[in-house]
């Protein structure tokens, strides 16, 4: 995989440094030092074999950090002489290549002195009773000034042993840090080649007890995460992925393989070109492969799925078709890459532990990103000249300062968060990474993940009474989950396009789903049969569904649907025929509907940036506000009291509206489009393409 994607030594060194940081945090310092040595060997090989005039300062910084991590792990293993040698060599690299005033130079020099003093104390006193003081790492300063280079070439690094303070360890005079690194890499390569030759190609016959589930079979065969189980087709000479236990029989030969991911891209001059990667690939490697396939510059691309911007992650659904667009960026060294949104970024190091490559380059990359267009931003739209925040022409009574009412941020998804659903004291979040995450609303902590979908999770709806959660996905399926066991109860198939909206009608035990294929399907939540299929229910994809009842009734008797064709239709749930098509229509697709049963009305939000108010009983338009946001309105939500309306837009802000559709506040903080809103108690949850869910206080609005 690394050869196919053209992985260079710097990227591999960064991966090893991140693994080192993780292992160190787990206190597995013997293994952590091995990865630090491997990173040192790789980056040293790169700098030694390249023209000094072409080596970026960042590469020298990574080399110095590799020495630093080796030293830290040696120190934690009580190998103080070797730690001092690594600190000294890193200091020499940083001083001559980055300058004496560079934070790396200052910190490495100071730590080298501290470890030398510790080594002297330990040799003079009793090592068992000597005070163990960790050197001051000051890791947060490592990120500053990585592009400042005072010397164009890497000098020869002198021995780390000071003439006046010669360590007594005889090994240090014979083996340097670089020798350790080279020998470890060579031994690892030899061991892996032997393993691949003697184990991977050899078939193993194993008898196991009859498994009760596919998961039990995978566990008994030792199938690791990221691997799949393959079996040979009985009639065709080909292997297939085992997805159900019924697909294999007694005595059948199976194989375990690393899962392969594949997407198709289209760009200028390129159409439906496949890009393939395997488990373990980083976001940066995938982006490099996509850019190469699209004949574009790495770090200057934007991915789109139709009208939606896609955040690149390692968990993109298989066989996804994406369009690749070039993104202009400011001239600056090596531009920002997608790795800041991927796996490397998720590795966090403590203030006294090893530094990951991603953490070391974060500040310099951040400065470059600020000079470049947002990676997840849409093309600018024409906005009215007299607009307020978010481009609204509606007067704003108050505009909260950024973060003023935000009390918490839920982060964990690797793709844009597209939908929210609260039930009881649980919040579910669906994402472009194909997963549904579960959060405890009592302490706002992550509980777990519901895997299963093979496409973006685009909509969620739950019923506490029925103890079910329903999710719709771009993979054209609707999944029904049990709220008792958090497992899949049924997968509903039938739509020929992505599912954009799901709605549970508790009183009649029905599930309604709307799709990009323009159809609306009605399902029985007991038998899971499709009771009704409304083909061509709209002239465009169905975006939104909501329900309301007639005057004086508690049970919903009508379902209203909004679609890409700009229309709103009201359906009679007893016959599933159109009761009325609402007029006047919006000027663009209807993206969201919010029902206010307390006041007998509902609201529709549209891509035309307007909000319409409709009477629930006469089905007439009672109010219409134009240009309330600076871009598409993507979501509407009522407060628990149903006296306040919230709207979220592609312009990245959430607006608060009273019953007269007068804007009361503007909530700012998201760095991407607001895709979904949900209220639970006195809190509002907002999802965004910035991969985060923000939690807002809303009791002040009533």
MARSELUM-846676 format. One line per field, with one value per residue (C-alpha): residue number from 1; residue in three letters; x, y, z. Coordinates in steps of 0.2 Angstrom, whole numbers, always signed. Last residue first. Example, Ala and Ser with C-alpha at 12.3 -4.5 7.8 and 13.67 -1.06 7.14 Angstrom:
BEGIN
num = 2; 1
residu = SER; ALA
u = +68; +62
v = -5; -22
w = +36; +39
***
This chain:
BEGIN
num = 702; 701; 700; 699; 698; 697; 696; 695; 694; 693; 692; 691; 690; 689; 688; 687; 686; 685; 684; 683; 682; 681; 680; 679; 678; 677; 676; 675; 674; 673; 672; 671; 670; 669; 668; 667; 666; 665; 664; 663; 662; 661; 660; 659; 658; 657; 656; 655; 654; 653; 652; 651; 650; 649; 648; 647; 646; 645; 644; 643; 642; 641; 640; 639; 638; 637; 636; 635; 634; 633; 632; 631; 630; 629; 628; 627; 626; 625; 624; 623; 622; 621; 620; 619; 618; 617; 616; 615; 614; 613; 612; 611; 610; 609; 608; 607; 606; 605; 604; 603; 602; 601; 600; 599; 598; 597; 596; 595; 594; 593; 592; 591; 590; 589; 588; 587; 586; 585; 584; 583; 582; 581; 580; 579; 578; 577; 576; 575; 574; 573; 572; 571; 570; 569; 568; 567; 566; 565; 564; 563; 562; 561; 560; 559; 558; 557; 556; 555; 554; 553; 552; 551; 550; 549; 548; 547; 546; 545; 544; 543; 542; 541; 540; 539; 538; 537; 536; 535; 534; 533; 532; 531; 530; 529; 528; 527; 526; 525; 524; 523; 522; 521; 520; 519; 518; 517; 516; 515; 514; 513; 512; 511; 510; 509; 508; 507; 506; 505; 504; 503; 502; 501; 500; 499; 498; 497; 496; 495; 494; 493; 492; 491; 490; 489; 488; 487; 486; 485; 484; 483; 482; 481; 480; 479; 478; 477; 476; 475; 474; 473; 472; 471; 470; 469; 468; 467; 466; 465; 464; 463; 462; 461; 460; 459; 458; 457; 456; 455; 454; 453; 452; 451; 450; 449; 448; 447; 446; 445; 444; 443; 442; 441; 440; 439; 438; 437; 436; 435; 434; 433; 432; 431; 430; 429; 428; 427; 426; 425; 424; 423; 422; 421; 420; 419; 418; 417; 416; 415; 414; 413; 412; 411; 410; 409; 408; 407; 406; 405; 404; 403; 402; 401; 400; 399; 398; 397; 396; 395; 394; 393; 392; 391; 390; 389; 388; 387; 386; 385; 384; 383; 382; 381; 380; 379; 378; 377; 376; 375; 374; 373; 372; 371; 370; 369; 368; 367; 366; 365; 364; 363; 362; 361; 360; 359; 358; 357; 356; 355; 354; 353; 352; 351; 350; 349; 348; 347; 346; 345; 344; 343; 342; 341; 340; 339; 338; 337; 336; 335; 334; 333; 332; 331; 330; 329; 328; 327; 326; 325; 324; 323; 322; 321; 320; 319; 318; 317; 316; 315; 314; 313; 312; 311; 310; 309; 308; 307; 306; 305; 304; 303; 302; 301; 300; 299; 298; 297; 296; 295; 294; 293; 292; 291; 290; 289; 288; 287; 286; 285; 284; 283; 282; 281; 280; 279; 278; 277; 276; 275; 274; 273; 272; 271; 270; 269; 268; 267; 266; 265; 264; 263; 262; 261; 260; 259; 258; 257; 256; 255; 254; 253; 252; 251; 250; 249; 248; 247; 246; 245; 244; 243; 242; 241; 240; 239; 238; 237; 236; 235; 234; 233; 232; 231; 230; 229; 228; 227; 226; 225; 224; 223; 222; 221; 220; 219; 218; 217; 216; 215; 214; 213; 212; 211; 210; 209; 208; 207; 206; 205; 204; 203; 202; 201; 200; 199; 198; 197; 196; 195; 194; 193; 192; 191; 190; 189; 188; 187; 186; 185; 184; 183; 182; 181; 180; 179; 178; 177; 176; 175; 174; 173; 172; 171; 170; 169; 168; 167; 166; 165; 164; 163; 162; 161; 160; 159; 158; 157; 156; 155; 154; 153; 152; 151; 150; 149; 148; 147; 146; 145; 144; 143; 142; 141; 140; 139; 138; 137; 136; 135; 134; 133; 132; 131; 130; 129; 128; 127; 126; 125; 124; 123; 122; 121; 120; 119; 118; 117; 116; 115; 114; 113; 112; 111; 110; 109; 108; 107; 106; 105; 104; 103; 102; 101; 100; 99; 98; 97; 96; 95; 94; 93; 92; 91; 90; 89; 88; 87; 86; 85; 84; 83; 82; 81; 80; 79; 78; 77; 76; 75; 74; 73; 72; 71; 70; 69; 68; 67; 66; 65; 64; 63; 62; 61; 60; 59; 58; 57; 56; 55; 54; 53; 52; 51; 50; 49; 48; 47; 46; 45; 44; 43; 42; 41; 40; 39; 38; 37; 36; 35; 34; 33; 32; 31; 30; 29; 28; 27; 26; 25; 24; 23; 22; 21; 20; 19; 18; 17; 16; 15; 14; 13; 12; 11; 10; 9; 8; 7; 6; 5; 4; 3; 2; 1
residu = UNK; UNK; UNK; UNK; UNK; UNK; UNK; UNK; UNK; UNK; UNK; UNK; UNK; UNK; UNK; UNK; UNK; UNK; UNK; UNK; UNK; UNK; UNK; UNK; UNK; UNK; UNK; UNK; UNK; UNK; UNK; UNK; UNK; UNK; UNK; UNK; UNK; UNK; UNK; UNK; UNK; UNK; UNK; UNK; UNK; UNK; UNK; UNK; UNK; UNK; UNK; UNK; UNK; UNK; UNK; UNK; UNK; UNK; UNK; UNK; UNK; UNK; UNK; UNK; UNK; UNK; UNK; UNK; UNK; UNK; UNK; UNK; UNK; UNK; UNK; UNK; UNK; UNK; UNK; UNK; UNK; UNK; UNK; UNK; UNK; UNK; UNK; UNK; UNK; UNK; UNK; UNK; UNK; UNK; UNK; UNK; UNK; UNK; UNK; UNK; UNK; UNK; UNK; UNK; UNK; UNK; UNK; UNK; UNK; UNK; UNK; UNK; UNK; UNK; UNK; UNK; UNK; UNK; UNK; UNK; UNK; UNK; UNK; UNK; UNK; UNK; UNK; UNK; UNK; UNK; UNK; UNK; UNK; UNK; UNK; UNK; UNK; UNK; UNK; UNK; UNK; UNK; UNK; UNK; UNK; UNK; UNK; UNK; UNK; UNK; UNK; UNK; UNK; UNK; UNK; UNK; UNK; UNK; UNK; UNK; UNK; UNK; UNK; UNK; UNK; UNK; UNK; UNK; UNK; UNK; UNK; UNK; UNK; UNK; UNK; UNK; UNK; UNK; UNK; UNK; UNK; UNK; UNK; UNK; UNK; UNK; UNK; UNK; UNK; UNK; UNK; UNK; UNK; UNK; UNK; UNK; UNK; UNK; UNK; UNK; UNK; UNK; UNK; UNK; UNK; UNK; UNK; UNK; UNK; UNK; UNK; UNK; UNK; UNK; UNK; UNK; UNK; UNK; UNK; UNK; UNK; UNK; UNK; UNK; UNK; UNK; UNK; UNK; UNK; UNK; UNK; UNK; UNK; UNK; UNK; UNK; UNK; UNK; UNK; UNK; UNK; UNK; UNK; UNK; UNK; UNK; UNK; UNK; UNK; UNK; UNK; UNK; UNK; UNK; UNK; UNK; UNK; UNK; UNK; UNK; UNK; UNK; UNK; UNK; UNK; UNK; UNK; UNK; UNK; UNK; UNK; UNK; UNK; UNK; UNK; UNK; UNK; UNK; UNK; UNK; UNK; UNK; UNK; UNK; UNK; UNK; UNK; UNK; UNK; UNK; UNK; UNK; UNK; UNK; UNK; UNK; UNK; UNK; UNK; UNK; UNK; UNK; UNK; UNK; UNK; UNK; UNK; UNK; UNK; UNK; UNK; UNK; UNK; UNK; UNK; UNK; UNK; UNK; UNK; UNK; UNK; UNK; UNK; UNK; UNK; UNK; UNK; UNK; UNK; UNK; UNK; UNK; UNK; UNK; UNK; UNK; UNK; UNK; UNK; UNK; UNK; UNK; UNK; UNK; UNK; UNK; UNK; UNK; UNK; UNK; UNK; UNK; UNK; UNK; UNK; UNK; UNK; UNK; UNK; UNK; UNK; UNK; UNK; UNK; UNK; UNK; UNK; UNK; UNK; UNK; UNK; UNK; UNK; UNK; UNK; UNK; UNK; UNK; UNK; UNK; UNK; UNK; UNK; UNK; UNK; UNK; UNK; UNK; UNK; UNK; UNK; UNK; UNK; UNK; UNK; UNK; UNK; UNK; UNK; UNK; UNK; UNK; UNK; UNK; UNK; UNK; UNK; UNK; UNK; UNK; UNK; UNK; UNK; UNK; UNK; UNK; UNK; UNK; UNK; UNK; UNK; UNK; UNK; UNK; UNK; UNK; UNK; UNK; UNK; UNK; UNK; UNK; UNK; UNK; UNK; UNK; UNK; UNK; UNK; UNK; UNK; UNK; UNK; UNK; UNK; UNK; UNK; UNK; UNK; UNK; UNK; UNK; UNK; UNK; UNK; UNK; UNK; UNK; UNK; UNK; UNK; UNK; UNK; UNK; UNK; UNK; UNK; UNK; UNK; UNK; UNK; UNK; UNK; UNK; UNK; UNK; UNK; UNK; UNK; UNK; UNK; UNK; UNK; UNK; UNK; UNK; UNK; UNK; UNK; UNK; UNK; UNK; UNK; UNK; UNK; UNK; UNK; UNK; UNK; UNK; UNK; UNK; UNK; UNK; UNK; UNK; UNK; UNK; UNK; UNK; UNK; UNK; UNK; UNK; UNK; UNK; UNK; UNK; UNK; UNK; UNK; UNK; UNK; UNK; UNK; UNK; UNK; UNK; UNK; UNK; UNK; UNK; UNK; UNK; UNK; UNK; UNK; UNK; UNK; UNK; UNK; UNK; UNK; UNK; UNK; UNK; UNK; UNK; UNK; UNK; UNK; UNK; UNK; UNK; UNK; UNK; UNK; UNK; UNK; UNK; UNK; UNK; UNK; UNK; UNK; UNK; UNK; UNK; UNK; UNK; UNK; UNK; UNK; UNK; UNK; UNK; UNK; UNK; UNK; UNK; UNK; UNK; UNK; UNK; UNK; UNK; UNK; UNK; UNK; UNK; UNK; UNK; UNK; UNK; UNK; UNK; UNK; UNK; UNK; UNK; UNK; UNK; UNK; UNK; UNK; UNK; UNK; UNK; UNK; UNK; UNK; UNK; UNK; UNK; UNK; UNK; UNK; UNK; UNK; UNK; UNK; UNK; UNK; UNK; UNK; UNK; UNK; UNK; UNK; UNK; UNK; UNK; UNK; UNK; UNK; UNK; UNK; UNK; UNK; UNK; UNK; UNK; UNK; UNK; UNK; UNK; UNK; UNK; UNK; UNK; UNK; UNK; UNK; UNK; UNK; UNK; UNK; UNK; UNK; UNK; UNK; UNK; UNK; UNK; UNK; UNK; UNK; UNK; UNK; UNK; UNK; UNK; UNK; UNK; UNK; UNK; UNK; UNK; UNK; UNK; UNK; UNK; UNK; UNK; UNK; UNK; UNK; UNK; UNK; UNK; UNK; UNK; UNK; UNK; UNK; UNK; UNK; UNK; UNK; UNK; UNK; UNK
u = -190; -174; -164; -166; -156; -138; -129; -120; -109; -107; -91; -85; -83; -97; -109; -121; -130; -137; -148; -150; -163; -172; -166; -166; -160; -152; -144; -132; -123; -110; -92; -81; -95; -94; -108; -125; -136; -150; -168; -172; -190; -201; -216; -216; -198; -182; -165; -151; -138; -122; -111; -116; -123; -137; -145; -162; -170; -188; -194; -211; -212; -209; -196; -188; -192; -179; -175; -161; -152; -155; -145; -133; -132; -147; -164; -164; -183; -197; -214; -229; -247; -245; -261; -264; -280; -277; -258; -256; -240; -224; -211; -192; -181; -163; -168; -161; -177; -184; -202; -212; -227; -242; -256; -248; -244; -242; -226; -219; -202; -198; -181; -173; -186; -177; -177; -189; -201; -219; -234; -244; -245; -249; -264; -271; -260; -265; -258; -275; -276; -260; -267; -252; -247; -235; -222; -213; -196; -192; -178; -191; -202; -215; -229; -237; -255; -267; -255; -263; -268; -284; -293; -288; -280; -263; -245; -231; -214; -203; -189; -177; -187; -177; -185; -201; -210; -220; -212; -216; -227; -223; -235; -235; -217; -215; -205; -217; -219; -213; -224; -216; -221; -210; -209; -201; -191; -175; -166; -177; -190; -194; -210; -211; -227; -233; -250; -248; -229; -227; -209; -201; -185; -177; -163; -162; -150; -157; -165; -175; -181; -171; -175; -162; -169; -166; -148; -141; -141; -147; -162; -163; -165; -160; -170; -159; -165; -155; -150; -131; -133; -141; -157; -157; -171; -170; -182; -188; -206; -211; -194; -196; -181; -177; -161; -155; -140; -129; -116; -113; -110; -121; -117; -108; -117; -104; -101; -104; -96; -98; -110; -112; -131; -133; -124; -118; -120; -111; -118; -106; -104; -90; -101; -110; -124; -126; -137; -140; -146; -155; -172; -171; -161; -158; -144; -139; -125; -109; -95; -82; -70; -82; -76; -80; -94; -91; -98; -106; -109; -118; -105; -94; -94; -102; -120; -129; -145; -161; -156; -165; -169; -158; -147; -130; -123; -120; -129; -133; -134; -125; -135; -125; -119; -113; -95; -90; -93; -81; -74; -56; -58; -48; -30; -21; -27; -22; -4; -4; -12; +2; +15; +6; +2; +19; +25; +8; +7; +24; +19; +30; +35; +29; +30; +16; +5; +3; -13; -15; -31; -22; -13; -29; -36; -42; -25; -19; -28; -13; -8; +4; +23; +32; +19; +10; -8; -20; -32; -43; -44; -60; -62; -80; -84; -91; -92; -87; -84; -89; -76; -69; -51; -57; -59; -72; -85; -93; -111; -119; -116; -103; -89; -70; -59; -41; -25; -16; -8; -8; -20; -18; -35; -26; -12; -23; -33; -17; -10; -26; -26; -8; -13; -28; -18; -18; -19; -32; -30; -31; -38; -42; -53; -56; -74; -69; -53; -50; -56; -61; -70; -66; -71; -68; -61; -56; -48; -50; -35; -38; -43; -47; -60; -60; -77; -78; -95; -104; -102; -115; -127; -115; -119; -107; -93; -84; -83; -69; -70; -70; -89; -100; -97; -90; -74; -74; -67; -67; -62; -49; -49; -51; -43; -50; -43; -52; -62; -67; -72; -84; -91; -95; -103; -115; -119; -102; -101; -85; -69; -57; -42; -32; -19; -14; +3; +7; +6; +16; +33; +37; +28; +35; +52; +51; +43; +58; +71; +63; +62; +80; +85; +75; +82; +100; +98; +90; +103; +117; +109; +109; +127; +136; +154; +158; +140; +142; +156; +144; +155; +149; +162; +158; +172; +174; +155; +148; +135; +147; +147; +133; +139; +130; +113; +112; +104; +108; +98; +81; +65; +50; +47; +44; +33; +26; +39; +33; +19; +31; +39; +49; +55; +65; +58; +64; +68; +76; +89; +83; +85; +99; +110; +122; +137; +131; +113; +119; +130; +116; +104; +116; +118; +99; +96; +110; +102; +85; +91; +99; +84; +72; +83; +86; +68; +62; +73; +85; +100; +95; +85; +99; +114; +105; +91; +104; +116; +102; +95; +113; +114; +97; +101; +117; +109; +96; +109; +118; +102; +95; +82; +69; +60; +76; +78; +60; +63; +79; +72; +58; +70; +80; +64; +60; +76; +73; +56; +62; +75; +61; +51; +66; +63; +77; +81; +97; +104; +102; +94; +102; +107; +90; +79; +90; +90; +71; +69; +82; +75; +58; +63; +72; +56; +47; +59; +58; +39; +41; +52; +42; +25; +18; +2; +6; +22; +14; +3; +17; +28; +14; +13; +32; +31; +18; +28; +43; +33; +27; +45; +52; +40; +24; +21; +3; +7; +23; +14; +0
v = +154; +161; +161; +143; +140; +134; +128; +111; +110; +94; +93; +86; +104; +99; +103; +97; +108; +103; +114; +113; +117; +100; +91; +102; +95; +104; +97; +102; +118; +122; +123; +132; +132; +145; +157; +158; +173; +180; +186; +186; +191; +176; +183; +168; +171; +166; +161; +159; +146; +150; +141; +150; +133; +136; +132; +138; +138; +142; +148; +146; +127; +125; +111; +123; +120; +115; +119; +113; +116; +134; +138; +153; +170; +167; +176; +180; +181; +179; +172; +172; +164; +152; +141; +123; +128; +117; +117; +136; +138; +149; +150; +152; +159; +156; +149; +133; +131; +131; +126; +130; +122; +129; +125; +135; +121; +109; +119; +107; +110; +106; +105; +106; +112; +115; +132; +146; +140; +136; +147; +137; +120; +104; +96; +80; +69; +51; +39; +33; +34; +44; +59; +67; +85; +91; +104; +109; +116; +102; +96; +90; +94; +81; +84; +69; +70; +61; +62; +55; +68; +74; +91; +99; +87; +79; +83; +74; +79; +73; +82; +80; +70; +70; +78; +78; +73; +57; +49; +32; +32; +14; +8; -6; -11; -25; -23; -35; -24; -7; -8; +2; +17; +22; +39; +41; +54; +42; +54; +46; +48; +36; +33; +21; +15; +8; +18; +29; +29; +37; +36; +48; +45; +57; +58; +39; +38; +31; +15; +13; -5; -11; -11; -18; -25; -27; -20; -19; -6; -19; -10; +5; -8; -2; -1; +2; +11; +7; +16; +16; +35; +31; +32; +28; +22; +20; +9; +8; +9; +21; +30; +32; +37; +47; +48; +55; +56; +42; +43; +26; +8; +7; -6; +2; +9; +17; +19; +29; +46; +58; +73; +69; +67; +67; +51; +50; +37; +38; +32; +28; +29; +42; +55; +56; +51; +57; +49; +58; +48; +54; +50; +51; +64; +63; +72; +72; +76; +76; +78; +65; +58; +58; +60; +78; +84; +102; +109; +125; +136; +151; +164; +154; +168; +184; +184; +194; +203; +210; +206; +214; +202; +205; +190; +187; +176; +191; +206; +209; +226; +221; +206; +190; +182; +165; +159; +142; +130; +128; +112; +115; +133; +145; +148; +160; +153; +136; +142; +148; +132; +121; +131; +128; +109; +104; +96; +89; +80; +72; +66; +72; +60; +63; +76; +88; +73; +68; +68; +57; +62; +73; +59; +50; +62; +80; +88; +75; +84; +94; +112; +119; +116; +132; +146; +153; +155; +142; +139; +124; +112; +101; +83; +75; +59; +42; +31; +13; +9; +21; +34; +28; +34; +52; +66; +78; +78; +94; +92; +98; +81; +72; +84; +83; +98; +98; +109; +98; +88; +96; +90; +76; +69; +52; +61; +71; +56; +46; +61; +62; +44; +45; +61; +53; +38; +20; +7; -3; -4; +9; +10; +25; +21; +33; +38; +52; +62; +76; +89; +78; +62; +51; +33; +26; +9; +2; -15; -25; -35; -53; -69; -84; -98; -116; -125; -140; -136; -123; -104; -91; -95; -86; -69; -56; -67; -57; -66; -76; -82; -98; -98; -112; -115; -97; -97; -89; -73; -66; -47; -38; -20; -26; -43; -60; -73; -88; -90; -72; -71; -86; -79; -62; -72; -80; -96; -104; -123; -128; -125; -137; -128; -132; -119; -114; -107; -91; -79; -90; -95; -82; -67; -71; -72; -56; -48; -54; -48; -31; -29; -34; -21; -7; -11; -12; +5; +13; +7; +12; +30; +31; +27; +11; +9; +23; +22; +3; +7; +16; +27; +43; +56; +73; +84; +78; +78; +62; +65; +62; +75; +77; +80; +95; +95; +108; +125; +133; +147; +138; +146; +135; +127; +143; +138; +120; +114; +127; +116; +102; +112; +96; +100; +85; +71; +71; +53; +56; +43; +29; +14; +22; +23; +38; +42; +34; +41; +58; +59; +52; +65; +79; +72; +71; +89; +95; +86; +93; +111; +108; +99; +113; +128; +119; +114; +132; +139; +152; +142; +141; +128; +118; +121; +122; +109; +96; +99; +98; +82; +75; +81; +74; +57; +56; +62; +48; +35; +40; +40; +23; +24; +17; +33; +42; +31; +35; +53; +52; +43; +55; +70; +62; +60; +78; +84; +74; +80; +98; +94; +89; +105; +115; +109; +99; +106; +114; +99; +88; +72; +56; +61; +70; +55; +42; +52; +53; +35; +30; +42; +36; +18; +23; +32; +16; +5; +18; +15; -3; -3; +12; +3; +16; +17; +35; +30; +17; +31; +44; +30; +26; +45; +45; +30; +38; +54; +43; +35; +52; +59; +43; +45; +36; +34; +27; +11; +9; +12; +0
w = +134; +125; +141; +143; +127; +133; +118; +114; +99; +88; +79; +62; +55; +43; +57; +70; +82; +99; +109; +128; +140; +139; +123; +107; +90; +75; +59; +45; +51; +38; +44; +57; +70; +84; +81; +89; +82; +93; +93; +75; +72; +65; +74; +86; +90; +80; +86; +72; +71; +61; +48; +32; +26; +38; +55; +60; +78; +82; +99; +107; +105; +124; +119; +107; +88; +75; +58; +46; +30; +26; +11; +12; +20; +31; +33; +15; +14; +28; +24; +35; +35; +20; +20; +25; +34; +49; +51; +46; +37; +41; +28; +31; +17; +11; -6; +0; +10; +28; +31; +47; +55; +63; +76; +90; +102; +87; +81; +67; +60; +41; +33; +16; +4; -13; -21; -25; -11; -16; -15; -12; -3; -13; -4; +2; -8; -6; +8; +11; +30; +32; +21; +13; +13; -1; +0; -16; -21; -33; -21; -9; +6; +14; +25; +34; +40; +52; +67; +83; +96; +89; +92; +76; +64; +68; +63; +54; +47; +32; +24; +9; -5; -21; -36; -45; -30; -25; -40; -33; -17; -11; +3; +15; +14; +27; +43; +52; +67; +61; +46; +32; +21; +7; -1; -18; -27; -29; -17; -4; +9; +23; +33; +48; +54; +71; +70; +85; +85; +67; +65; +52; +41; +29; +16; +10; -4; -20; -27; -11; -8; +7; +26; +37; +53; +71; +71; +89; +103; +115; +122; +110; +96; +79; +63; +48; +32; +16; +0; +5; +7; +23; +33; +52; +63; +82; +92; +109; +103; +117; +116; +97; +87; +71; +61; +44; +33; +38; +24; +16; +21; +36; +49; +64; +80; +90; +109; +125; +122; +137; +138; +157; +158; +139; +137; +119; +105; +88; +72; +59; +40; +41; +33; +50; +61; +79; +92; +109; +124; +140; +134; +115; +105; +86; +76; +58; +46; +56; +43; +44; +56; +70; +88; +94; +106; +110; +127; +135; +119; +125; +123; +111; +98; +105; +105; +92; +98; +91; +73; +58; +44; +29; +34; +26; +40; +52; +45; +27; +18; +3; +0; -3; -19; -15; -11; -16; -2; +13; +19; +15; +21; +8; +12; +22; +38; +32; +31; +49; +55; +46; +55; +72; +69; +63; +80; +84; +68; +70; +87; +102; +116; +134; +147; +141; +137; +118; +108; +93; +84; +72; +64; +60; +49; +48; +50; +37; +24; +19; +22; +10; +9; +8; +7; -8; -4; -9; -24; -22; -37; -38; -36; -39; -29; -33; -17; -21; -3; +11; +17; +33; +31; +31; +18; +23; +9; +3; -2; -18; -28; -17; -17; -13; -12; -18; -14; -2; -16; -33; -46; -60; -53; -50; -41; -30; -25; -21; -11; -2; +3; +9; +20; +27; +33; +26; +39; +31; +12; -2; -19; -30; -46; -60; -64; -76; -78; -89; -76; -61; -57; -43; -39; -22; -16; +1; +3; +19; +24; +20; +30; +20; +21; +16; +18; +29; +36; +26; +23; +17; +31; +44; +35; +28; +20; +7; -10; -18; -36; -47; -49; -43; -25; -22; -12; +5; +12; +30; +31; +40; +47; +65; +67; +62; +75; +68; +84; +84; +66; +69; +85; +75; +62; +74; +84; +79; +77; +87; +78; +69; +60; +45; +41; +23; +22; +12; +27; +39; +32; +20; +27; +45; +38; +29; +44; +55; +43; +41; +60; +62; +49; +57; +74; +68; +59; +74; +86; +75; +73; +92; +93; +98; +103; +115; +122; +126; +139; +151; +161; +154; +150; +158; +153; +136; +133; +125; +111; +97; +83; +71; +53; +47; +38; +25; +22; +38; +46; +44; +50; +44; +61; +69; +83; +85; +98; +111; +117; +121; +135; +139; +157; +162; +172; +190; +197; +214; +219; +230; +219; +209; +224; +222; +211; +195; +198; +201; +186; +175; +182; +178; +160; +159; +164; +152; +138; +143; +142; +125; +118; +124; +117; +100; +98; +103; +89; +97; +92; +74; +64; +55; +66; +83; +79; +73; +87; +100; +93; +95; +112; +117; +109; +119; +135; +133; +130; +146; +155; +151; +165; +153; +155; +150; +135; +130; +131; +122; +107; +107; +106; +92; +82; +86; +79; +63; +62; +63; +50; +38; +42; +37; +19; +11; -7; -4; +6; -10; -3; +2; +20; +24; +18; +27; +43; +42; +40; +53; +66; +63; +66; +82; +88; +84; +94; +108; +110; +111; +126; +133; +134; +146; +137; +134; +128; +116; +109; +107; +98; +86; +82; +79; +68; +57; +56; +50; +37; +31; +31; +22; +7; +3; -16; -14; -22; -12; +5; +0
***
